Amino acid sequence: MDSAPATQDAPQRAKPAADWICVAASRNILVVDDNDRHLDILTTILTSVGHDVENCGSGAEAIRRLDSRRFDVVVLDLVMPEISGLVVATQMRAGQLNLRTPIIACTANVAIARRQLDEVSGITAIIGKPIDTASLILAVARAPVRQRKQGYSIRF
């Protein structure tokens, strides 16, 4: 069966985010969420546009990783059992390795998050759940590039 050529009147199909969003530079991102499905969604979105993503499912694990490795951006769920995202963000700012790493907070209640996070420095964006693909990708792209100490090479 031959298909007719597309006309200008034919509706255009939406393209996947990876096809229409260009990432200027790959970033090393830690994604933290206690919900496995959300963790998979966030990881898939960010890897689809070329970022290197490490993920973990608890605030305690996030603190351990943040104390042992530098990240360019942290995407952080705020509502988690045992250790909340707010505690993780506060402890990040008290440490050395990720003291200035930008944080993108994810939450179902953006209004409450804005009030809670006023005291935490380095929150570059708050993304609502359910996650909007374009908003997440743009928030990561707009996050300031973390200043690296002398002696470290910049990865392109």
C-alpha positions as CSV (number, residue, x, y, z in Angstrom):
1,M,0.0,0.0,0.0
2,D,1.5,3.3,-1.1
3,S,1.3,6.2,1.3
4,A,0.4,9.6,0.1
5,P,3.0,12.3,0.5
6,A,2.5,14.5,3.6
7,T,0.7,17.8,2.9
8,Q,1.0,21.0,4.8
9,D,-2.5,20.4,6.2
10,A,-1.5,17.1,7.8
11,P,-1.1,17.2,11.5
12,Q,2.5,16.9,12.8
13,R,3.4,14.3,15.4
14,A,5.2,15.4,18.5
15,K,8.8,14.4,18.6
16,P,10.5,12.9,21.6
17,A,12.3,15.4,23.9
18,A,15.7,13.9,22.8
19,D,14.9,15.0,19.2
20,W,14.1,18.6,19.9
21,I,16.1,19.7,22.9
22,C,19.9,20.1,22.5
23,V,22.1,19.9,25.6
24,A,25.0,22.3,25.4
25,A,27.2,20.2,27.6
26,S,26.8,16.8,29.3
27,R,26.6,17.1,33.1
28,N,27.3,14.6,35.8
29,I,24.0,14.5,37.7
30,L,22.9,12.8,40.9
31,V,19.1,12.0,40.9
32,V,17.6,11.3,44.3
33,D,14.0,10.0,44.7
34,D,12.5,7.3,47.0
35,N,9.9,6.3,44.3
36,D,11.5,3.8,41.8
37,R,9.2,4.9,39.0
38,H,10.0,8.6,39.4
39,L,13.7,7.6,39.6
40,D,13.5,5.7,36.3
41,I,11.6,8.6,34.6
42,L,14.0,11.3,35.8
43,T,17.0,9.1,34.8
44,T,15.6,8.3,31.4
45,I,14.8,11.9,30.6
46,L,18.2,13.1,31.5
47,T,20.2,10.3,29.9
48,S,18.2,10.7,26.7
49,V,19.7,14.2,26.2
50,G,23.2,13.1,26.9
51,H,23.8,13.6,30.7
52,D,25.6,11.2,32.9
53,V,23.2,10.2,35.6
54,E,23.8,8.4,38.9
55,N,20.7,7.7,41.0
56,C,19.8,6.7,44.5
57,G,16.6,6.0,46.3
58,S,17.1,7.5,49.8
59,G,18.3,10.6,51.5
60,A,20.8,8.6,53.5
61,E,22.4,7.2,50.3
62,A,22.4,10.6,48.7
63,I,24.4,12.1,51.6
64,R,26.9,9.3,51.4
65,R,27.4,9.9,47.7
66,L,27.6,13.6,48.1
67,D,30.3,13.2,50.7
68,S,32.4,11.0,48.4
69,R,32.0,12.4,44.9
70,R,31.5,15.7,43.1
71,F,28.4,16.3,41.0
72,D,27.6,19.1,38.5
73,V,23.9,19.1,39.4
74,V,21.6,17.3,42.0
75,V,18.0,16.6,41.1
76,L,16.4,16.1,44.5
77,D,13.0,14.8,45.6
78,L,12.0,16.8,48.7
79,V,9.6,14.4,50.3
80,M,11.3,11.1,51.3
81,P,11.0,9.0,54.4
82,E,13.7,9.1,57.1
83,I,15.9,11.8,55.6
84,S,14.0,14.4,53.6
85,G,15.3,16.3,50.6
86,L,15.5,19.5,52.7
87,V,17.9,17.8,55.1
88,V,20.0,16.4,52.2
89,A,20.2,20.0,50.7
90,T,21.2,21.5,54.1
91,Q,23.9,18.9,54.6
92,M,25.2,19.4,51.1
93,R,25.8,23.0,52.0
94,A,27.7,22.0,55.1
95,G,30.0,19.6,53.2
96,Q,33.0,20.4,51.1
97,L,32.7,18.4,47.8
98,N,29.3,19.7,46.7
99,L,29.1,22.9,48.6
100,R,28.2,24.9,45.5
101,T,26.6,22.2,43.4
102,P,23.2,23.5,42.0
103,I,20.1,21.7,43.2
104,I,16.9,21.2,41.3
105,A,14.2,20.3,43.7
106,C,11.3,18.0,42.7
107,T,8.0,18.0,44.6
108,A,4.3,17.6,44.2
109,N,3.7,20.8,46.1
110,V,5.7,23.7,44.6
111,A,4.2,26.4,46.8
112,I,5.2,24.7,50.1
113,A,8.7,23.9,48.7
114,R,9.4,27.5,47.8
115,R,8.7,28.5,51.4
116,Q,10.8,25.7,52.9
117,L,13.7,26.2,50.6
118,D,14.1,30.0,51.1
119,E,16.9,29.3,53.6
120,V,18.8,26.8,51.4
121,S,21.3,28.3,49.0
122,G,21.9,27.0,45.5
123,I,18.3,25.9,44.7
124,T,18.2,26.8,41.0
125,A,14.8,25.5,40.2
126,I,11.8,23.7,41.7
127,I,10.1,21.3,39.3
128,G,6.6,20.1,40.0
129,K,5.4,16.5,39.9
130,P,4.3,14.9,37.6
131,I,7.6,15.8,35.9
132,D,7.4,17.9,32.7
133,T,10.2,16.7,30.4
134,A,11.0,20.1,28.9
135,S,11.0,21.9,32.3
136,L,13.4,19.4,33.8
137,I,15.8,19.5,30.8
138,L,15.8,23.3,30.7
139,A,16.3,23.6,34.5
140,V,19.4,21.4,34.2
141,A,20.7,23.4,31.2
142,R,20.1,26.7,33.0
143,A,21.8,25.6,36.3
144,P,25.0,27.4,36.9
145,V,28.1,25.6,36.0
146,R,29.7,24.5,39.3
147,Q,33.0,26.2,39.8
148,R,35.9,23.7,39.8
149,K,39.0,24.1,41.8
150,Q,42.3,24.8,40.0
151,G,43.9,21.6,38.8
152,Y,40.8,20.0,37.6
153,S,40.2,19.9,33.9
154,I,36.9,20.9,32.3
155,R,35.2,18.1,30.4
156,F,33.7,18.9,27.0
